[in-house]
Amino acid sequence: MTVVGLGTTWYGGYRKQVAAMSSTSARTAATDYLARGWAPIPIPWRAKAPTLRGWPELRITADSLDEYFNGAQQNIGVLFGDLF
């Protein structure tokens, strides 16, 4: 997962704001999302949508986190709406 923030740099003597990118693992992000009360959903690397059967009903907990986020490259989604 890539997190984008703003930074500043100099181009041709002019100071401009640019996007500064840093890498964060999907597992780290999922842990953070769980702490916020969000429902993280694993998405395969380079895919744009979940592929797990029944993903709309999937509720990952701290105990099941390693089953879905094992450190391999992958994307992460967040399920919003009525969660329970």
TIMI-2910 file (N, C-alpha, C, CB; in pm, 1 decimal, decimal comma, always signed):
<rs>
+----------+----------+----------+----------+----------+----------+----------+----------+----------+----------+----------+----------+------+
!      n_x !      n_y !      n_z !     ca_x !     ca_y !     ca_z !      c_x !      c_y !      c_z !     cb_x !     cb_y !     cb_z ! resn !
+----------+----------+----------+----------+----------+----------+----------+----------+----------+----------+----------+----------+------+
!    +85,0 !   -116,5 !     +0,0 !     +0,0 !     +0,0 !     +0,0 !    +89,0 !   +122,0 !     +0,0 !    -96,4 !     +0,2 !   +120,8 !  Met !
!    +48,4 !   +223,3 !    -68,1 !   +125,4 !   +346,6 !    -71,2 !    +44,3 !   +458,2 !     -8,5 !   +165,8 !   +382,9 !   -215,3 !  Thr !
!   +106,0 !   +528,8 !    +80,0 !    +42,6 !   +641,8 !   +145,6 !   +100,3 !   +768,1 !    +85,2 !    +63,5 !   +637,9 !   +300,1 !  Val !
!    +15,2 !   +858,8 !    +46,6 !    +60,2 !   +981,7 !    -17,3 !    +35,4 !  +1099,0 !    +75,9 !    -11,1 !  +1003,4 !   -152,5 !  Val !
!   +135,3 !  +1179,9 !    +95,8 !   +123,2 !  +1301,8 !   +174,6 !   +180,4 !  +1417,5 !    +94,7 !   +195,2 !  +1287,8 !   +311,3 !  Gly !
!   +175,4 !  +1535,6 !   +148,8 !   +229,5 !  +1650,9 !    +78,3 !   +362,6 !  +1690,9 !   +137,9 !   +131,9 !  +1768,3 !    +82,9 !  Leu !
!   +452,9 !  +1730,6 !    +52,5 !   +582,6 !  +1782,4 !    +93,4 !   +615,8 !  +1901,0 !     +5,1 !   +693,3 !  +1673,1 !    +84,7 !  Gly !
!   +730,6 !  +1959,2 !    +24,4 !   +771,5 !  +2070,5 !    -60,9 !   +907,8 !  +2040,1 !   -120,1 !   +774,5 !  +2203,8 !    +18,3 !  Thr !
!   +930,9 !  +2092,3 !   -234,6 !  +1060,9 !  +2077,2 !   -300,0 !  +1084,4 !  +2200,0 !   -386,7 !  +1067,7 !  +1945,5 !   -385,4 !  Thr !
!  +1206,2 !  +2213,6 !   -435,4 !  +1242,7 !  +2327,3 !   -519,8 !  +1255,7 !  +2282,6 !   -664,2 !  +1374,2 !  +2391,6 !   -471,5 !  Trp !
!  +1189,2 !  +2352,3 !   -755,9 !  +1201,4 !  +2327,9 !   -899,5 !  +1238,0 !  +2458,6 !   -966,5 !  +1069,7 !  +2269,3 !   -959,5 !  Tyr !
!  +1354,3 !  +2462,5 !  -1027,4 !  +1394,9 !  +2582,3 !  -1101,9 !  +1389,5 !  +2709,4 !  -1019,5 !  +1308,2 !  +2598,7 !  -1222,6 !  Gly !
!  +1424,0 !  +2699,7 !   -891,9 !  +1423,6 !  +2817,2 !   -805,8 !  +1287,9 !  +2847,4 !   -744,5 !  +1469,9 !  +2935,6 !   -882,9 !  Gly !
!  +1186,6 !  +2770,2 !   -778,3 !  +1053,1 !  +2791,0 !   -722,8 !  +1016,7 !  +2677,4 !   -629,1 !   +948,8 !  +2803,1 !   -834,9 !  Tyr !
!   +956,6 !  +2711,8 !   -519,0 !   +914,5 !  +2610,9 !   -421,8 !   +774,0 !  +2563,1 !   -458,4 !   +918,1 !  +2668,0 !   -276,0 !  Arg !
!   +757,5 !  +2430,9 !   -471,0 !   +628,0 !  +2374,5 !   -506,7 !   +592,6 !  +2262,2 !   -411,1 !   +628,4 !  +2323,8 !   -651,7 !  Lys !
!   +462,0 !  +2244,4 !   -391,2 !   +417,5 !  +2129,5 !   -313,4 !   +411,3 !  +2008,3 !   -404,8 !   +279,3 !  +2156,3 !   -247,0 !  Gln !
!   +460,9 !  +1896,8 !   -356,1 !   +458,2 !  +1772,5 !   -432,6 !   +409,9 !  +1660,4 !   -341,4 !   +598,7 !  +1739,6 !   -492,1 !  Val !
!   +363,0 !  +1553,6 !   -401,4 !   +321,5 !  +1436,8 !   -325,0 !   +444,8 !  +1360,8 !   -279,5 !   +228,5 !  +1345,6 !   -408,7 !  Ala !
!   +450,4 !  +1328,6 !   -152,5 !   +557,9 !  +1247,1 !    -97,1 !   +499,4 !  +1110,0 !    -66,3 !   +620,9 !  +1313,1 !    +31,4 !  Ala !
!   +561,2 !  +1004,4 !   -120,2 !   +505,4 !   +871,1 !   -105,1 !   +590,7 !   +787,4 !     -9,9 !   +494,1 !   +802,2 !   -241,4 !  Met !
!   +523,6 !   +706,6 !    +70,8 !   +594,2 !   +612,5 !   +157,3 !   +519,0 !   +480,3 !   +156,4 !   +607,9 !   +668,1 !   +302,5 !  Ser !
!   +590,7 !   +372,1 !   +172,6 !   +529,2 !   +240,3 !   +169,6 !   +488,3 !   +197,5 !   +309,8 !   +624,8 !   +137,5 !   +108,2 !  Ser !
!   +371,9 !   +139,7 !   +320,2 !   +320,8 !    +82,8 !   +443,1 !   +264,4 !    -53,4 !   +406,7 !   +212,8 !   +175,4 !   +510,9 !  Thr !
!   +290,5 !   -154,5 !   +488,1 !   +237,7 !   -286,0 !   +455,8 !    +86,4 !   -287,4 !   +473,7 !   +303,6 !   -394,0 !   +543,4 !  Ser !
!    +21,4 !   -375,4 !   +398,5 !   -123,9 !   -388,7 !   +410,1 !   -160,7 !   -435,6 !   +550,1 !   -178,9 !   -486,9 !   +304,1 !  Ala !
!    -77,1 !   -519,6 !   +610,8 !   -106,0 !   -567,9 !   +745,8 !   -102,2 !   -453,0 !   +846,3 !     -5,7 !   -677,3 !   +786,5 !  Arg !
!     -3,2 !   -365,0 !   +833,4 !     +6,0 !   -249,2 !   +922,1 !   -116,2 !   -159,4 !   +905,4 !   +134,9 !   -169,8 !   +894,2 !  Thr !
!   -155,7 !   -137,9 !   +781,6 !   -273,7 !    -55,3 !   +755,8 !   -398,9 !   -122,4 !   +812,1 !   -290,0 !    -29,7 !   +604,2 !  Ala !
!   -410,8 !   -255,0 !   +793,9 !   -528,1 !   -327,0 !   +845,4 !   -535,9 !   -318,0 !   +997,1 !   -524,1 !   -474,1 !   +802,0 !  Ala !
!   -421,9 !   -327,6 !  +1063,7 !   -417,9 !   -314,1 !  +1209,2 !   -466,3 !   -176,1 !  +1251,1 !   -275,6 !   -339,1 !  +1262,1 !  Thr !
!   -420,8 !    -73,8 !  +1179,9 !   -463,3 !    +63,2 !  +1208,0 !   -613,4 !    +79,5 !  +1182,3 !   -383,0 !   +163,2 !  +1122,1 !  Asp !
!   -661,9 !    +24,0 !  +1073,3 !   -804,3 !    +34,5 !  +1040,9 !   -889,8 !    -34,3 !  +1146,5 !   -832,5 !    -26,2 !   +903,1 !  Tyr !
!   -846,5 !   -151,9 !  +1194,0 !   -920,4 !   -221,2 !  +1300,1 !   -927,7 !   -135,7 !  +1426,5 !   -854,6 !   -356,8 !  +1331,8 !  Leu !
!   -816,2 !    -70,8 !  +1460,5 !   -812,4 !    +15,3 !  +1579,3 !   -909,2 !   +132,9 !  +1566,6 !   -670,1 !    +67,3 !  +1602,6 !  Ala !
!   -937,5 !   +175,4 !  +1444,2 !  -1031,5 !   +285,1 !  +1420,0 !  -1176,8 !   +237,8 !  +1416,9 !   -997,6 !   +354,3 !  +1289,0 !  Arg !
!  -1194,7 !   +103,7 !  +1422,6 !  -1329,4 !    +48,9 !  +1415,9 !  -1376,5 !    +24,8 !  +1273,8 !  -1424,9 !   +140,4 !  +1485,1 !  Gly !
!  -1284,1 !    +29,8 !  +1177,5 !  -1317,5 !     +7,1 !  +1037,4 !  -1306,1 !   -141,2 !  +1005,2 !  -1225,7 !    +89,9 !   +944,8 !  Trp !
!  -1360,7 !   -183,0 !   +893,1 !  -1358,5 !   -322,8 !   +850,0 !  -1267,3 !   -338,0 !   +727,8 !  -1502,2 !   -372,6 !   +817,5 !  Ala !
!  -1138,6 !   -376,1 !   +748,7 !  -1048,0 !   -393,4 !   +634,7 !  -1084,6 !   -517,1 !   +554,0 !   -902,8 !   -403,4 !   +682,5 !  Pro !
!  -1067,4 !   -508,0 !   +423,5 !  -1095,5 !   -617,5 !   +331,1 !   -970,6 !   -640,1 !   +245,6 !  -1221,2 !   -586,2 !   +241,5 !  Ile !
!   -918,5 !   -762,9 !   +240,6 !   -800,5 !   -789,3 !   +157,4 !   -836,3 !   -787,8 !     +8,9 !   -737,6 !   -924,7 !   +194,8 !  Pro !
!   -749,5 !   -728,5 !    -68,9 !   -765,3 !   -722,7 !   -214,6 !   -633,6 !   -771,0 !   -274,8 !   -802,3 !   -575,9 !   -264,7 !  Ile !
!   -639,0 !   -863,3 !   -369,7 !   -514,3 !   -914,9 !   -428,0 !   -429,1 !   -804,0 !   -489,3 !   -545,7 !  -1019,9 !   -534,2 !  Pro !
!   -298,0 !   -828,2 !   -487,8 !   -202,0 !   -734,2 !   -546,1 !   -239,1 !   -705,8 !   -690,6 !    -58,0 !   -789,6 !   -537,4 !  Trp !
!   -238,1 !   -580,2 !   -727,3 !   -267,7 !   -529,5 !   -861,2 !   -413,1 !   -548,8 !   -903,8 !   -178,2 !   -596,4 !   -960,5 !  Arg !
!   -498,4 !   -585,5 !   -811,8 !   -641,6 !   -596,0 !   -841,4 !   -711,1 !   -470,5 !   -788,7 !   -703,8 !   -725,9 !   -777,7 !  Ala !
!   -830,4 !   -447,9 !   -836,4 !   -904,4 !   -329,2 !   -795,4 !  -1028,7 !   -362,4 !   -714,8 !   -943,0 !   -248,8 !   -915,9 !  Lys !
!  -1050,9 !   -491,3 !   -692,4 !  -1171,2 !   -531,6 !   -619,6 !  -1141,9 !   -658,6 !   -541,4 !  -1290,8 !   -553,1 !   -716,6 !  Ala !
!  -1216,7 !   -682,0 !   -434,0 !  -1198,8 !   -806,0 !   -357,9 !  -1238,5 !   -927,6 !   -441,2 !  -1281,4 !   -801,8 !   -228,3 !  Pro !
!  -1172,0 !  -1039,7 !   -416,7 !  -1203,8 !  -1162,4 !   -489,0 !  -1248,8 !  -1274,3 !   -396,2 !  -1084,1 !  -1207,8 !   -568,7 !  Thr !
!  -1242,5 !  -1252,4 !   -266,1 !  -1286,3 !  -1354,2 !   -171,1 !  -1437,4 !  -1373,7 !   -181,2 !  -1246,2 !  -1315,2 !    -27,0 !  Leu !
!  -1478,4 !  -1498,2 !   -187,2 !  -1621,4 !  -1527,6 !   -187,7 !  -1679,4 !  -1483,5 !    -52,5 !  -1648,1 !  -1681,0 !   -214,4 !  Arg !
!  -1787,7 !  -1409,9 !    -57,5 !  -1853,5 !  -1364,0 !    +64,4 !  -1787,3 !  -1244,8 !   +131,2 !  -1859,7 !  -1474,9 !   +161,0 !  Gly !
!  -1704,7 !  -1171,5 !    +57,7 !  -1632,6 !  -1060,1 !   +120,0 !  -1723,6 !   -953,4 !   +181,2 !  -1543,4 !   -995,8 !    +18,4 !  Trp !
!  -1844,9 !   -928,4 !   +129,9 !  -1926,9 !   -826,9 !   +196,2 !  -1965,0 !   -863,4 !   +340,2 !  -2052,2 !   -803,5 !   +116,0 !  Pro !
!  -1963,3 !   -993,4 !   +371,5 !  -1996,0 !  -1036,9 !   +506,9 !  -1871,0 !  -1060,0 !   +592,0 !  -2078,8 !  -1164,0 !   +501,6 !  Glu !
!  -1753,2 !  -1046,7 !   +533,5 !  -1627,5 !  -1072,6 !   +603,6 !  -1604,4 !   -966,9 !   +711,3 !  -1509,1 !  -1074,9 !   +504,1 !  Leu !
!  -1577,2 !  -1012,2 !   +832,6 !  -1542,7 !   -922,4 !   +942,5 !  -1413,5 !   -973,0 !  +1004,5 !  -1657,8 !   -914,3 !  +1049,2 !  Arg !
!  -1305,2 !   -909,4 !   +970,1 !  -1173,2 !   -948,2 !  +1019,3 !  -1155,9 !   -891,2 !  +1159,8 !  -1059,5 !   -898,0 !   +923,6 !  Ile !
!  -1101,6 !   -970,6 !  +1249,0 !  -1072,8 !   -927,3 !  +1385,2 !   -922,2 !   -931,4 !  +1406,7 !  -1146,6 !  -1016,3 !  +1489,7 !  Thr !
!   -878,3 !   -882,6 !  +1521,3 !   -735,4 !   -888,9 !  +1553,3 !   -687,7 !  -1034,1 !  +1555,3 !   -707,1 !   -821,2 !  +1689,7 !  Ala !
!   -774,9 !  -1125,7 !  +1597,3 !   -737,5 !  -1267,1 !  +1602,5 !   -725,5 !  -1330,4 !  +1463,7 !   -839,0 !  -1343,9 !  +1684,4 !  Asp !
!   -803,6 !  -1284,1 !  +1367,7 !   -800,9 !  -1343,1 !  +1233,4 !   -718,0 !  -1262,2 !  +1133,4 !   -941,9 !  -1357,1 !  +1181,5 !  Ser !
!   -657,7 !  -1155,0 !  +1178,4 !   -583,2 !  -1064,6 !  +1089,4 !   -474,3 !  -1136,7 !  +1010,8 !   -521,0 !   -952,0 !  +1170,0 !  Leu !
!   -397,0 !  -1222,9 !  +1076,4 !   -286,6 !  -1292,5 !  +1008,9 !   -334,5 !  -1386,6 !   +898,9 !   -205,5 !  -1370,7 !  +1109,9 !  Asp !
!   -456,2 !  -1433,6 !   +909,5 !   -511,3 !  -1522,7 !   +807,6 !   -530,4 !  -1450,3 !   +674,2 !   -644,6 !  -1581,0 !   +855,0 !  Glu !
!   -560,4 !  -1321,6 !   +680,2 !   -590,4 !  -1244,1 !   +560,0 !   -478,4 !  -1149,4 !   +518,6 !   -715,6 !  -1165,6 !   +581,1 !  Tyr !
!   -397,8 !  -1104,4 !   +613,6 !   -287,6 !  -1012,1 !   +586,7 !   -159,6 !  -1073,9 !   +640,9 !   -313,7 !   -871,4 !   +650,5 !  Phe !
!    -88,5 !  -1148,0 !   +555,3 !    +27,2 !  -1226,2 !   +598,5 !   +161,3 !  -1165,4 !   +560,2 !    +18,2 !  -1363,2 !   +541,7 !  Asn !
!   +162,7 !  -1042,4 !   +515,2 !   +287,9 !   -977,7 !   +478,3 !   +318,5 !   -981,2 !   +330,3 !   +399,1 !  -1040,4 !   +551,5 !  Gly !
!   +244,2 !  -1060,7 !   +254,3 !   +262,4 !  -1063,1 !   +108,7 !   +211,7 !   -931,6 !    +49,5 !   +187,6 !  -1184,9 !    +44,6 !  Ala !
!   +259,9 !   -899,8 !    -69,6 !   +211,7 !   -778,1 !   -135,4 !    +63,1 !   -793,3 !   -164,8 !   +291,3 !   -749,3 !   -266,5 !  Gln !
!    -13,8 !   -695,7 !   -123,7 !   -155,7 !   -695,5 !   -152,8 !   -210,1 !   -555,8 !   -131,2 !   -230,8 !   -798,0 !    -65,6 !  Gln !
!   -329,6 !   -537,4 !   -178,2 !   -400,0 !   -411,7 !   -157,6 !   -496,5 !   -430,3 !    -42,7 !   -474,3 !   -365,8 !   -286,4 !  Asn !
!   -556,7 !   -320,9 !     -1,4 !   -649,8 !   -326,8 !   +110,4 !   -767,2 !   -233,6 !    +80,7 !   -579,5 !   -287,9 !   +244,5 !  Ile !
!   -882,9 !   -279,5 !   +114,8 !  -1004,2 !   -198,9 !   +102,7 !  -1066,8 !   -183,4 !   +239,7 !  -1104,7 !   -262,7 !     +3,1 !  Gly !
!  -1164,5 !    -98,1 !   +250,5 !  -1237,2 !    -78,6 !   +375,6 !  -1385,9 !    -85,7 !   +344,4 !  -1199,7 !    +58,0 !   +443,7 !  Val !
!  -1455,2 !   -167,5 !   +420,4 !  -1598,7 !   -183,5 !   +405,9 !  -1667,4 !    -81,8 !   +496,1 !  -1643,2 !   -328,7 !   +440,2 !  Leu !
!  -1747,3 !     +3,4 !   +438,4 !  -1821,1 !   +103,3 !   +515,8 !  -1969,7 !    +71,6 !   +513,3 !  -1795,5 !   +245,4 !   +461,1 !  Phe !
!  -2044,3 !   +136,5 !   +595,6 !  -2188,0 !   +112,8 !   +602,2 !  -2221,2 !    +35,7 !   +729,4 !  -2237,1 !    +35,8 !   +477,2 !  Gly !
!  -2335,9 !    -29,2 !   +731,0 !  -2376,5 !   -108,7 !   +846,3 !  -2286,4 !   -230,8 !   +855,4 !  -2526,1 !   -150,5 !   +836,3 !  Asp !
!  -2205,8 !   -236,2 !   +961,7 !  -2107,8 !   -343,2 !   +974,6 !  -2156,5 !   -459,1 !  +1059,4 !  -1981,5 !   -289,3 !  +1032,5 !  Leu !
!  -2255,4 !   -434,9 !  +1145,5 !  -2299,9 !   -542,4 !  +1234,4 !  -2449,6 !   -551,2 !  +1236,7 !  -2247,3 !   -521,7 !  +1375,1 !  Phe !
+----------+----------+----------+----------+----------+----------+----------+----------+----------+----------+----------+----------+------+
</rs>
